[in-house]
Amino acid sequence: MMKRYLSVWFPDWPLTRLRRKRFALNTLRTRADGPETRLPFVLTEAGPSGLVVAAANHRAQTLGISPGLGFTDARARAPKLHAEEIDRTADAEALDRLAHWMIRFTPLIAIDGVDAVMLETTGCAHLHGGEAAMMANIATMLEQNALPHQMGLAGTAGAASALARATPGKALEEGGEEAGLAGLPVTALRLSSDAVQLLKRFGLTRIGQLYGIDRKALARRFQSKAAAESVLMRLDQALGLRHEPLDPLRPAPLKSARLACPEPIATSEAIRIGLQQLVADLCGDLTAWGQGAREFVLHAFRADGTRSSVSVRTAQPVRTAKHIIRLFGERIDTIDPGFGIDLLMLEAHRTGLMETSAAALSGDLAASDTDDVALSALADRITARLGSGAVQIARPQESHIPEVAEPRIAFEGAIPDKPASSRQAGPRPIRIFERPERIRVLAEVPDGPPLHFVWRRVTRRVVRADGPERISPEWWKHSSAPPPATSPKGAERKWLAPKLDKRADANLIAEAREALSREDPGEPIYPLSRARDYYRVEDETGRRYWLFRDGLYGDGRGGAPDWYMQGLFA
């Protein structure tokens, strides 16, 4: 199937954008036709020799004022000329929003220059009753929103753009680019003004005149090799002799389904019914491809030209309609129908092959005690309700330091295998903090657990305790050891001060002093550490904690040991 492209060009786009903005702000106070339509009006921008005209309305153009003319000359031709500075950023943002709005017609849309949009309509025209009907539908919607435009449709993006600028409304048949472009002016090839002026100087005013000219001879007529190459490139792209890649606003989904509403809908129940039909169609296509998707996006295009979108993600590729509808259940109410929705579209992203296997006859015959499918479905429902990143799991690593041995990662549909060499010397809490929290001990016993401690501004009295379990530092990993339990700032960095044990290795002392001299005091520095004594304690309310003492009394490293909360037992 040959590709088909539809170019939608918006003449005088900066003026159109400014007129629509003023109409939206002043509808109740002034007329829609402001000074930029009733009087000679131009938009200016800085040029090499001062202000130049960037855009001119029809009244100004009748007085001989056109883009590129110096503002001084323009003012001489029209003394009552009104002018404002052009806002290129606002123009680009408005064009980007307009391009996103046109995704309702095709998923592949790219910005073409500063005043046009390019749509790849391959395989999409039949959804609108054919190419002619699709162009008529787009024209109607743009006219309803007061957007002057010109369109052209062809088998190449360059040819479509040329038609939009020179013969608006024309559509070329497949392979008819060479004949269809022959009579158009060379200005339709999206060339620079200097290149157009040079071609006209040689008497080359029509695209067809470039066909029979020797390419080397044409290149020799240009003083710049780059300028000659740009003319040949634009010509080849328009004729389909050279590929012109598009830079779409977003990647096209592998599969999508759309549902046009005969009458605009405005209730959540109607959206839910439409979603059920879309999910059934999309899951049928995914099944035929043998694939599933990990992200589904529902777009609701409103009758006023705006759009509302919601999305859900899954841990593993899925294509079960019931599960997908259930994930969208609580998101449908967030869609604002506005004045009514006239089109619903469901897209499948992050697709992949589905791993299908027969279910075990009984639990005793199952290969694993964990049902990955059911676990993923549960994680999907939690994520749909609480948001992305709500479901995390611990990924065991070979380390006896608790916060390093069980880092938290996002759940992606499978439980990682536990390292064969990982061992636990004692019971571990169900929740381990990623970074231990400091506690203040009110009464402590040397080489024993505290009697009272304050954690998160609450004083707790210990009634039962078990321990200690001593964990020594990983002395063989000084260069890549984890950060200390506290932020190495101010007084908390005193354990790295020059009061280090004189028996310590001189190289380690040098590393510690170098780390202290760094500009970033928050950078983790851990050349030396102290042994930890862990205790399992229970307070008078029955809550159980896992806390530790960082260092030992009289260990010669300076200062009294600090206490930290490491985790909580169930």
C-alpha positions in Angstrom: 0.0 0.0 0.0 1.4 3.4 -1.0 1.5 6.0 1.6 -0.9 9.0 1.4 -0.3 12.4 2.9 -2.6 15.3 3.6 -1.1 18.8 4.1 -3.2 21.4 5.9 -1.7 24.9 5.5 -2.8 27.8 7.5 -2.1 31.1 5.6 -1.2 34.0 7.9 -1.2 31.7 10.9 0.2 34.3 13.3 -2.6 36.7 12.4 -5.2 33.9 12.8 -3.8 32.9 16.2 -3.8 36.5 17.4 -7.4 37.1 16.1 -8.7 33.9 17.8 -7.0 34.9 21.1 -8.6 38.4 21.1 -12.0 37.0 20.2 -11.8 34.6 23.1 -10.8 37.3 25.5 -13.1 40.1 24.3 -16.2 38.3 23.0 -18.5 40.1 25.3 -16.9 43.6 24.9 -15.7 44.1 21.3 -16.4 42.8 17.9 -14.5 39.8 16.6 -12.9 41.8 13.8 -10.3 43.9 15.6 -7.8 46.4 14.1 -5.8 43.5 12.6 -8.7 42.9 10.2 -10.4 46.3 9.7 -7.2 48.5 9.3 -3.8 47.9 7.8 -2.1 45.7 10.3 1.3 43.9 10.4 3.3 41.8 12.8 7.0 42.7 13.0 10.2 41.0 14.1 13.8 42.0 14.4 15.8 41.6 11.1 19.5 42.1 10.2 18.8 45.8 9.4 16.0 46.6 11.8 12.4 45.7 12.1 10.8 43.8 9.2 7.3 42.8 8.4 6.6 39.1 9.5 2.9 39.0 8.6 0.5 41.4 7.0 -3.3 41.3 6.8 -5.3 41.6 3.6 -5.8 45.4 3.9 -2.0 45.9 4.3 -1.2 43.6 1.4 -3.5 45.7 -0.9 -1.2 48.6 -0.2 1.9 46.7 -1.3 3.0 45.5 2.2 4.2 41.9 2.3 6.3 39.8 4.6 10.0 40.7 4.4 9.5 44.4 3.8 11.2 46.8 6.1 8.9 48.3 8.7 10.1 51.8 7.8 9.1 51.3 4.1 5.8 49.7 5.2 5.0 52.7 7.4 5.8 55.0 4.4 3.3 53.2 2.2 0.6 53.2 4.9 0.9 56.0 7.5 -2.0 54.7 9.5 -0.4 51.2 9.7 -0.9 49.4 13.0 1.8 47.0 14.2 2.6 44.6 17.0 5.6 42.3 17.7 5.1 38.7 16.5 5.1 36.0 19.2 6.7 33.0 17.6 6.6 30.9 20.8 2.8 31.4 21.2 2.3 30.7 17.5 4.2 27.4 17.8 2.4 26.3 20.9 -1.0 27.0 19.3 0.0 25.1 16.2 1.1 22.1 18.4 -2.3 22.1 20.2 -4.1 22.2 16.9 -2.0 19.3 15.6 -2.9 17.3 18.7 -6.6 18.0 18.2 -6.3 16.6 14.7 -5.2 13.2 16.0 -8.9 12.3 15.8 -8.3 11.8 12.0 -5.1 9.9 12.0 -2.5 9.0 14.7 0.5 10.1 12.6 0.7 13.9 12.6 3.8 16.1 12.2 4.3 19.9 12.4 5.3 21.1 8.9 7.2 24.4 9.3 5.7 27.2 11.3 2.2 27.3 9.7 1.2 23.8 8.5 0.4 20.3 9.7 1.2 17.1 7.8 -1.1 14.1 8.3 -0.2 10.6 7.1 -3.6 9.2 6.2 -2.5 5.8 5.0 -5.2 3.3 5.9 -7.4 6.0 7.6 -9.5 7.4 4.8 -12.0 4.6 4.8 -12.9 5.4 8.4 -14.3 8.7 7.1 -15.9 7.5 3.9 -12.9 8.0 1.6 -10.4 10.7 1.0 -12.8 13.2 -0.4 -15.2 12.8 2.5 -12.3 13.0 5.0 -11.0 16.3 3.4 -14.6 17.7 3.5 -15.0 16.6 7.1 -11.7 18.3 8.2 -12.6 21.4 6.2 -16.0 21.7 7.9 -14.5 21.4 11.4 -11.8 23.9 10.7 -14.3 26.4 9.3 -16.5 26.0 12.3 -13.5 27.0 14.4 -12.7 30.0 12.2 -9.4 28.6 11.0 -8.6 29.7 7.4 -6.8 26.8 5.7 -5.8 25.2 2.4 -5.4 21.4 1.9 -3.7 19.1 -0.6 -3.5 15.3 -0.7 -0.9 13.2 -2.6 1.4 10.2 -2.3 4.3 12.2 -1.0 4.5 14.9 1.8 6.3 17.3 -0.6 3.6 17.0 -3.3 0.8 17.4 -0.7 2.4 20.5 0.6 2.8 22.0 -2.9 -0.8 21.3 -3.7 -2.0 22.9 -0.5 -0.1 26.1 -1.3 -0.8 26.3 -5.0 -4.0 24.4 -5.8 -5.9 24.0 -2.6 -8.4 21.2 -2.3 -6.8 19.0 -5.0 -6.0 15.3 -4.4 -3.6 13.5 -6.7 -4.0 9.8 -7.6 -1.3 7.3 -6.7 1.7 7.9 -8.9 0.4 11.2 -10.4 2.9 13.5 -8.6 5.1 14.3 -11.6 2.2 15.3 -13.9 0.2 17.0 -11.1 3.1 19.2 -10.0 4.4 20.2 -13.5 2.3 23.4 -13.8 2.7 24.6 -10.2 5.0 27.5 -9.4 8.4 26.7 -7.9 7.4 28.6 -4.7 5.3 25.6 -3.8 8.4 23.4 -3.2 9.0 25.1 0.2 12.2 26.7 -1.0 13.9 29.7 0.6 13.2 33.1 -0.8 16.8 33.4 -2.2 16.5 30.1 -4.0 13.2 31.1 -5.6 14.6 34.5 -6.7 17.6 32.8 -8.3 15.4 30.2 -10.2 13.2 33.0 -11.5 16.2 34.9 -12.7 17.1 31.8 -14.8 13.5 31.8 -16.1 12.5 28.7 -14.1 9.1 29.6 -12.7 7.3 26.2 -12.9 8.2 22.9 -11.3 7.9 21.1 -14.6 10.7 23.2 -16.0 13.1 21.6 -13.5 12.4 18.0 -14.8 14.4 18.2 -18.0 17.4 20.3 -16.8 20.6 18.4 -16.1 21.1 18.3 -12.4 24.8 19.1 -12.6 24.1 22.1 -14.8 21.4 23.3 -12.3 23.8 22.9 -9.4 26.4 25.0 -11.2 24.0 27.9 -11.5 23.9 28.3 -7.7 26.8 30.0 -5.9 26.2 27.8 -2.9 26.3 24.0 -3.1 24.0 23.8 -0.1 21.4 26.0 -1.9 21.5 23.8 -5.0 21.2 20.6 -3.0 18.2 22.0 -1.1 16.4 22.7 -4.5 17.2 19.1 -5.7 16.2 17.6 -2.4 12.8 19.3 -2.3 12.1 18.3 -5.9 13.1 14.7 -5.3 11.0 14.5 -2.1 7.9 15.9 -3.9 8.3 13.4 -6.8 8.9 10.4 -4.4 12.5 9.9 -5.6 13.9 10.7 -2.1 12.4 9.7 1.2 11.1 12.5 3.5 10.8 11.2 7.1 8.2 12.7 9.3 8.7 13.6 12.9 5.3 12.7 14.4 4.1 14.3 17.6 4.1 10.9 19.2 4.7 7.3 18.1 1.7 5.6 16.5 0.2 2.8 18.5 0.4 -0.8 17.2 -3.4 -1.0 17.3 -6.2 1.4 17.9 -9.9 1.4 17.7 -12.3 4.4 17.2 -16.0 4.9 17.6 -17.8 7.8 16.0 -20.9 8.9 17.9 -24.0 9.7 15.8 -25.0 12.2 18.4 -22.6 13.8 21.0 -22.7 11.9 24.3 -22.3 13.5 27.7 -22.7 10.8 30.4 -20.3 8.4 32.0 -22.6 5.5 31.2 -22.5 6.3 27.5 -18.7 6.6 27.7 -18.6 3.2 29.4 -20.7 1.6 26.8 -18.5 3.0 24.0 -15.4 1.8 25.9 -16.8 -1.7 26.1 -17.2 -1.8 22.3 -13.7 -0.3 21.7 -12.1 -2.8 24.1 -13.7 -5.7 22.4 -12.5 -4.6 19.0 -9.0 -3.8 20.2 -8.6 -7.1 22.1 -9.7 -9.0 19.0 -7.0 -7.3 16.9 -4.4 -8.0 19.6 -5.4 -11.6 19.7 -5.0 -12.0 16.0 -1.5 -10.6 16.3 -0.7 -12.8 19.3 0.2 -9.8 21.4 -0.9 -7.8 24.4 -0.4 -4.3 25.6 0.9 -2.8 28.8 -0.7 0.6 28.4 -4.1 1.7 27.1 -5.1 5.3 26.4 -8.7 6.4 25.9 -9.2 9.7 24.0 -12.6 11.5 24.1 -12.8 14.2 21.4 -15.4 16.8 22.3 -17.6 18.6 19.9 -15.9 22.0 20.6 -12.6 20.7 19.3 -11.0 19.9 22.7 -9.9 16.5 24.0 -9.8 14.6 27.3 -7.7 11.5 27.7 -7.2 8.9 30.4 -4.7 6.0 30.5 -4.1 2.8 32.5 -1.0 0.6 32.7 -0.5 -3.0 33.4 2.5 -5.0 34.8 2.4 -7.5 32.0 1.0 -7.4 28.5 -2.8 -8.1 28.6 -5.6 -8.4 26.2 -8.5 -9.5 28.4 -11.4 -7.2 27.8 -12.9 -7.7 31.3 -9.7 -6.8 33.0 -9.1 -3.7 30.9 -12.6 -2.4 31.4 -12.2 -2.9 35.2 -9.0 -0.8 35.2 -10.8 2.0 33.4 -13.7 1.8 35.8 -12.7 4.6 38.2 -11.0 6.7 35.5 -14.1 7.2 33.3 -15.7 9.6 35.8 -12.7 11.9 35.4 -13.5 12.6 31.7 -15.2 15.9 31.2 -17.7 15.6 28.3 -18.0 19.4 28.0 -20.7 20.1 25.3 -20.7 16.5 24.2 -18.2 13.9 22.9 -18.5 13.0 19.2 -15.6 10.5 18.9 -13.9 7.9 21.2 -10.6 6.3 20.4 -8.7 3.6 22.3 -5.0 3.0 21.7 -2.7 0.1 22.7 0.9 1.1 23.6 3.9 -0.8 24.9 2.9 -4.0 23.1 4.6 -7.3 23.4 4.1 -11.0 22.9 1.8 -12.8 25.3 3.1 -15.8 27.2 0.2 -18.3 27.2 0.2 -21.7 28.9 -2.3 -24.1 30.1 -3.4 -23.8 33.7 -2.4 -26.6 36.1 -5.0 -29.2 36.9 -4.5 -28.6 40.6 -2.3 -26.5 42.9 -0.1 -29.5 43.7 0.8 -29.8 40.0 1.6 -26.2 39.5 5.2 -25.3 38.7 5.2 -22.4 41.2 3.3 -21.4 44.3 2.8 -18.0 42.8 0.1 -17.3 40.2 1.9 -14.5 38.2 -1.3 -13.7 36.2 -3.4 -13.2 39.3 -0.6 -11.3 41.0 -0.2 -9.0 38.0 -4.0 -8.4 37.9 -4.0 -7.4 41.5 -1.1 -5.0 41.0 -2.9 -3.5 38.1 -6.0 -2.8 40.1 -4.0 -1.2 42.9 -2.0 0.9 40.5 -5.2 2.1 38.7 -6.6 3.3 42.1 -3.5 4.6 43.8 -1.4 5.7 40.8 1.9 4.7 39.1 4.6 3.4 41.5 2.2 2.4 44.2 3.2 -1.3 43.9 6.8 -2.1 44.7 8.7 -5.2 45.6 12.0 -5.9 47.3 14.8 -7.1 45.0 17.2 -9.2 47.1 20.9 -8.5 46.6 24.0 -10.1 48.1 24.7 -7.9 51.1 24.2 -8.2 54.8 23.5 -4.5 55.2 19.6 -4.4 55.4 19.0 -1.2 53.3 21.3 -2.6 50.6 20.1 -6.2 50.7 16.5 -5.4 49.9 16.1 -2.3 47.7 12.6 -1.4 46.5 11.8 -1.5 42.8 8.6 -1.0 40.8 6.7 -4.2 40.2 6.8 -5.3 36.6 4.8 -8.5 36.6 7.4 -10.9 38.0 9.0 -11.6 41.4 12.8 -11.6 41.1 14.7 -14.7 42.1 16.4 -14.6 45.5 20.2 -14.9 45.3 21.4 -18.4 46.2 24.0 -17.1 48.6 21.7 -14.6 50.5 21.2 -15.6 54.1 19.5 -14.0 57.1 21.0 -14.3 60.6 17.8 -13.4 62.3 14.1 -12.5 61.7 13.6 -9.5 59.5 10.6 -7.0 59.6 8.1 -6.9 56.9 8.9 -3.2 56.3 12.5 -2.0 56.1 13.1 1.7 55.6 15.1 2.7 52.6 17.1 5.1 54.9 17.2 4.5 58.6 15.6 7.2 60.8 17.4 8.7 63.8 15.8 8.1 67.2 16.5 9.8 70.5 17.2 7.5 73.4 16.1 8.7 76.8 17.4 5.8 78.8 19.9 3.3 77.6 21.9 0.4 79.0 25.5 0.0 77.8 25.7 -3.0 75.4 21.9 -3.4 75.7 18.6 -2.1 74.2 17.2 1.3 75.2 14.5 1.5 77.9 12.8 4.6 76.4 13.2 6.3 73.0 11.6 9.0 71.0 10.7 8.3 67.4 8.7 10.7 65.2 8.0 12.9 68.3 6.4 10.1 70.3 8.0 8.6 73.4 7.9 4.8 73.6 8.7 2.6 76.5 10.3 -0.8 75.8 8.8 -3.8 77.6 10.4 -6.6 75.6 13.7 -6.8 73.7 15.7 -9.4 71.8 19.3 -9.1 70.6 21.8 -8.0 69.8 22.5 -9.1 66.2 25.8 -7.6 65.2 26.4 -6.5 61.6 29.9 -5.4 60.8 30.8 -3.0 58.0 31.7 -4.3 54.5 35.4 -3.5 54.9 36.1 -5.0 51.4 33.8 -2.4 49.7 35.1 0.9 50.9 35.1 2.4 47.5 31.5 1.5 46.7 29.9 1.1 50.1 26.3 2.5 50.7 25.7 6.0 52.2 25.7 6.4 55.9 22.4 6.2 57.9 22.4 10.0 58.3 23.1 12.8 56.0 26.9 13.7 56.3 26.3 17.3 57.2 27.5 19.5 60.1 27.8 17.7 63.4 26.7 14.4 61.9 29.9 14.2 59.9 32.1 14.4 63.0 32.7 10.6 62.9 34.8 11.4 59.8 36.8 14.2 61.4 40.5 13.8 62.0 39.7 12.1 65.3 39.9 8.8 63.5 41.5 5.7 65.0 45.2 6.1 64.6 45.4 2.4 63.9 43.3 2.8 60.8 44.9 2.6 57.4 46.5 5.9 56.3 44.9 5.7 52.8 41.4 5.5 54.3 42.1 8.6 56.5 43.2 10.5 53.4 40.0 9.5 51.5 37.9 10.6 54.5 39.6 14.1 54.6 39.3 14.5 50.9 35.6 13.7 51.0 35.1 16.3 53.8 36.7 19.0 51.6 34.3 18.5 48.7 31.9 21.3 47.8 28.8 19.2 48.0 28.2 18.3 51.7 25.3 16.1 50.8 27.3 13.6 48.6 27.4 10.2 50.4 30.8 9.5 51.8 31.4 6.2 53.5 35.1 5.4 53.5 34.8 4.2 57.2 31.8 2.9 59.2 31.1 1.3 62.5 29.5 -1.9 63.6 25.8 -2.0 64.2 24.0 -3.9 67.0 20.4 -4.7 66.0 17.6 -5.2 68.5 14.0 -6.4 68.2 11.9 -4.4 70.7 8.3 -4.2 71.7 6.7 -1.2 73.4 3.9 -1.1 75.9 1.2 -0.8 73.1 2.4 -4.0 71.5 4.1 -2.5 68.5 7.4 -4.1 67.5 10.4 -2.3 66.0 13.8 -3.2 64.6 16.4 -0.6 65.7 20.1 -0.5 65.9 23.0 1.2 67.6 25.5 2.6 65.2 28.9 1.9 66.8 30.1 0.6 70.1 31.0 2.3 73.4 34.7 2.9 73.6 35.5 1.9 70.0 38.0 4.7 69.7 36.2 6.4 66.8 35.0 9.5 68.7 31.6 10.3 70.2 28.8 8.2 71.6 27.0 5.7 69.4 23.8 6.9 67.7 20.5 5.0 67.5 18.4 4.5 64.4 15.0 2.9 63.4 15.5 0.4 60.6 12.1 -1.2 60.2 8.8 -2.3 61.6 7.4 -5.8 62.3 3.8 -6.7 61.5 
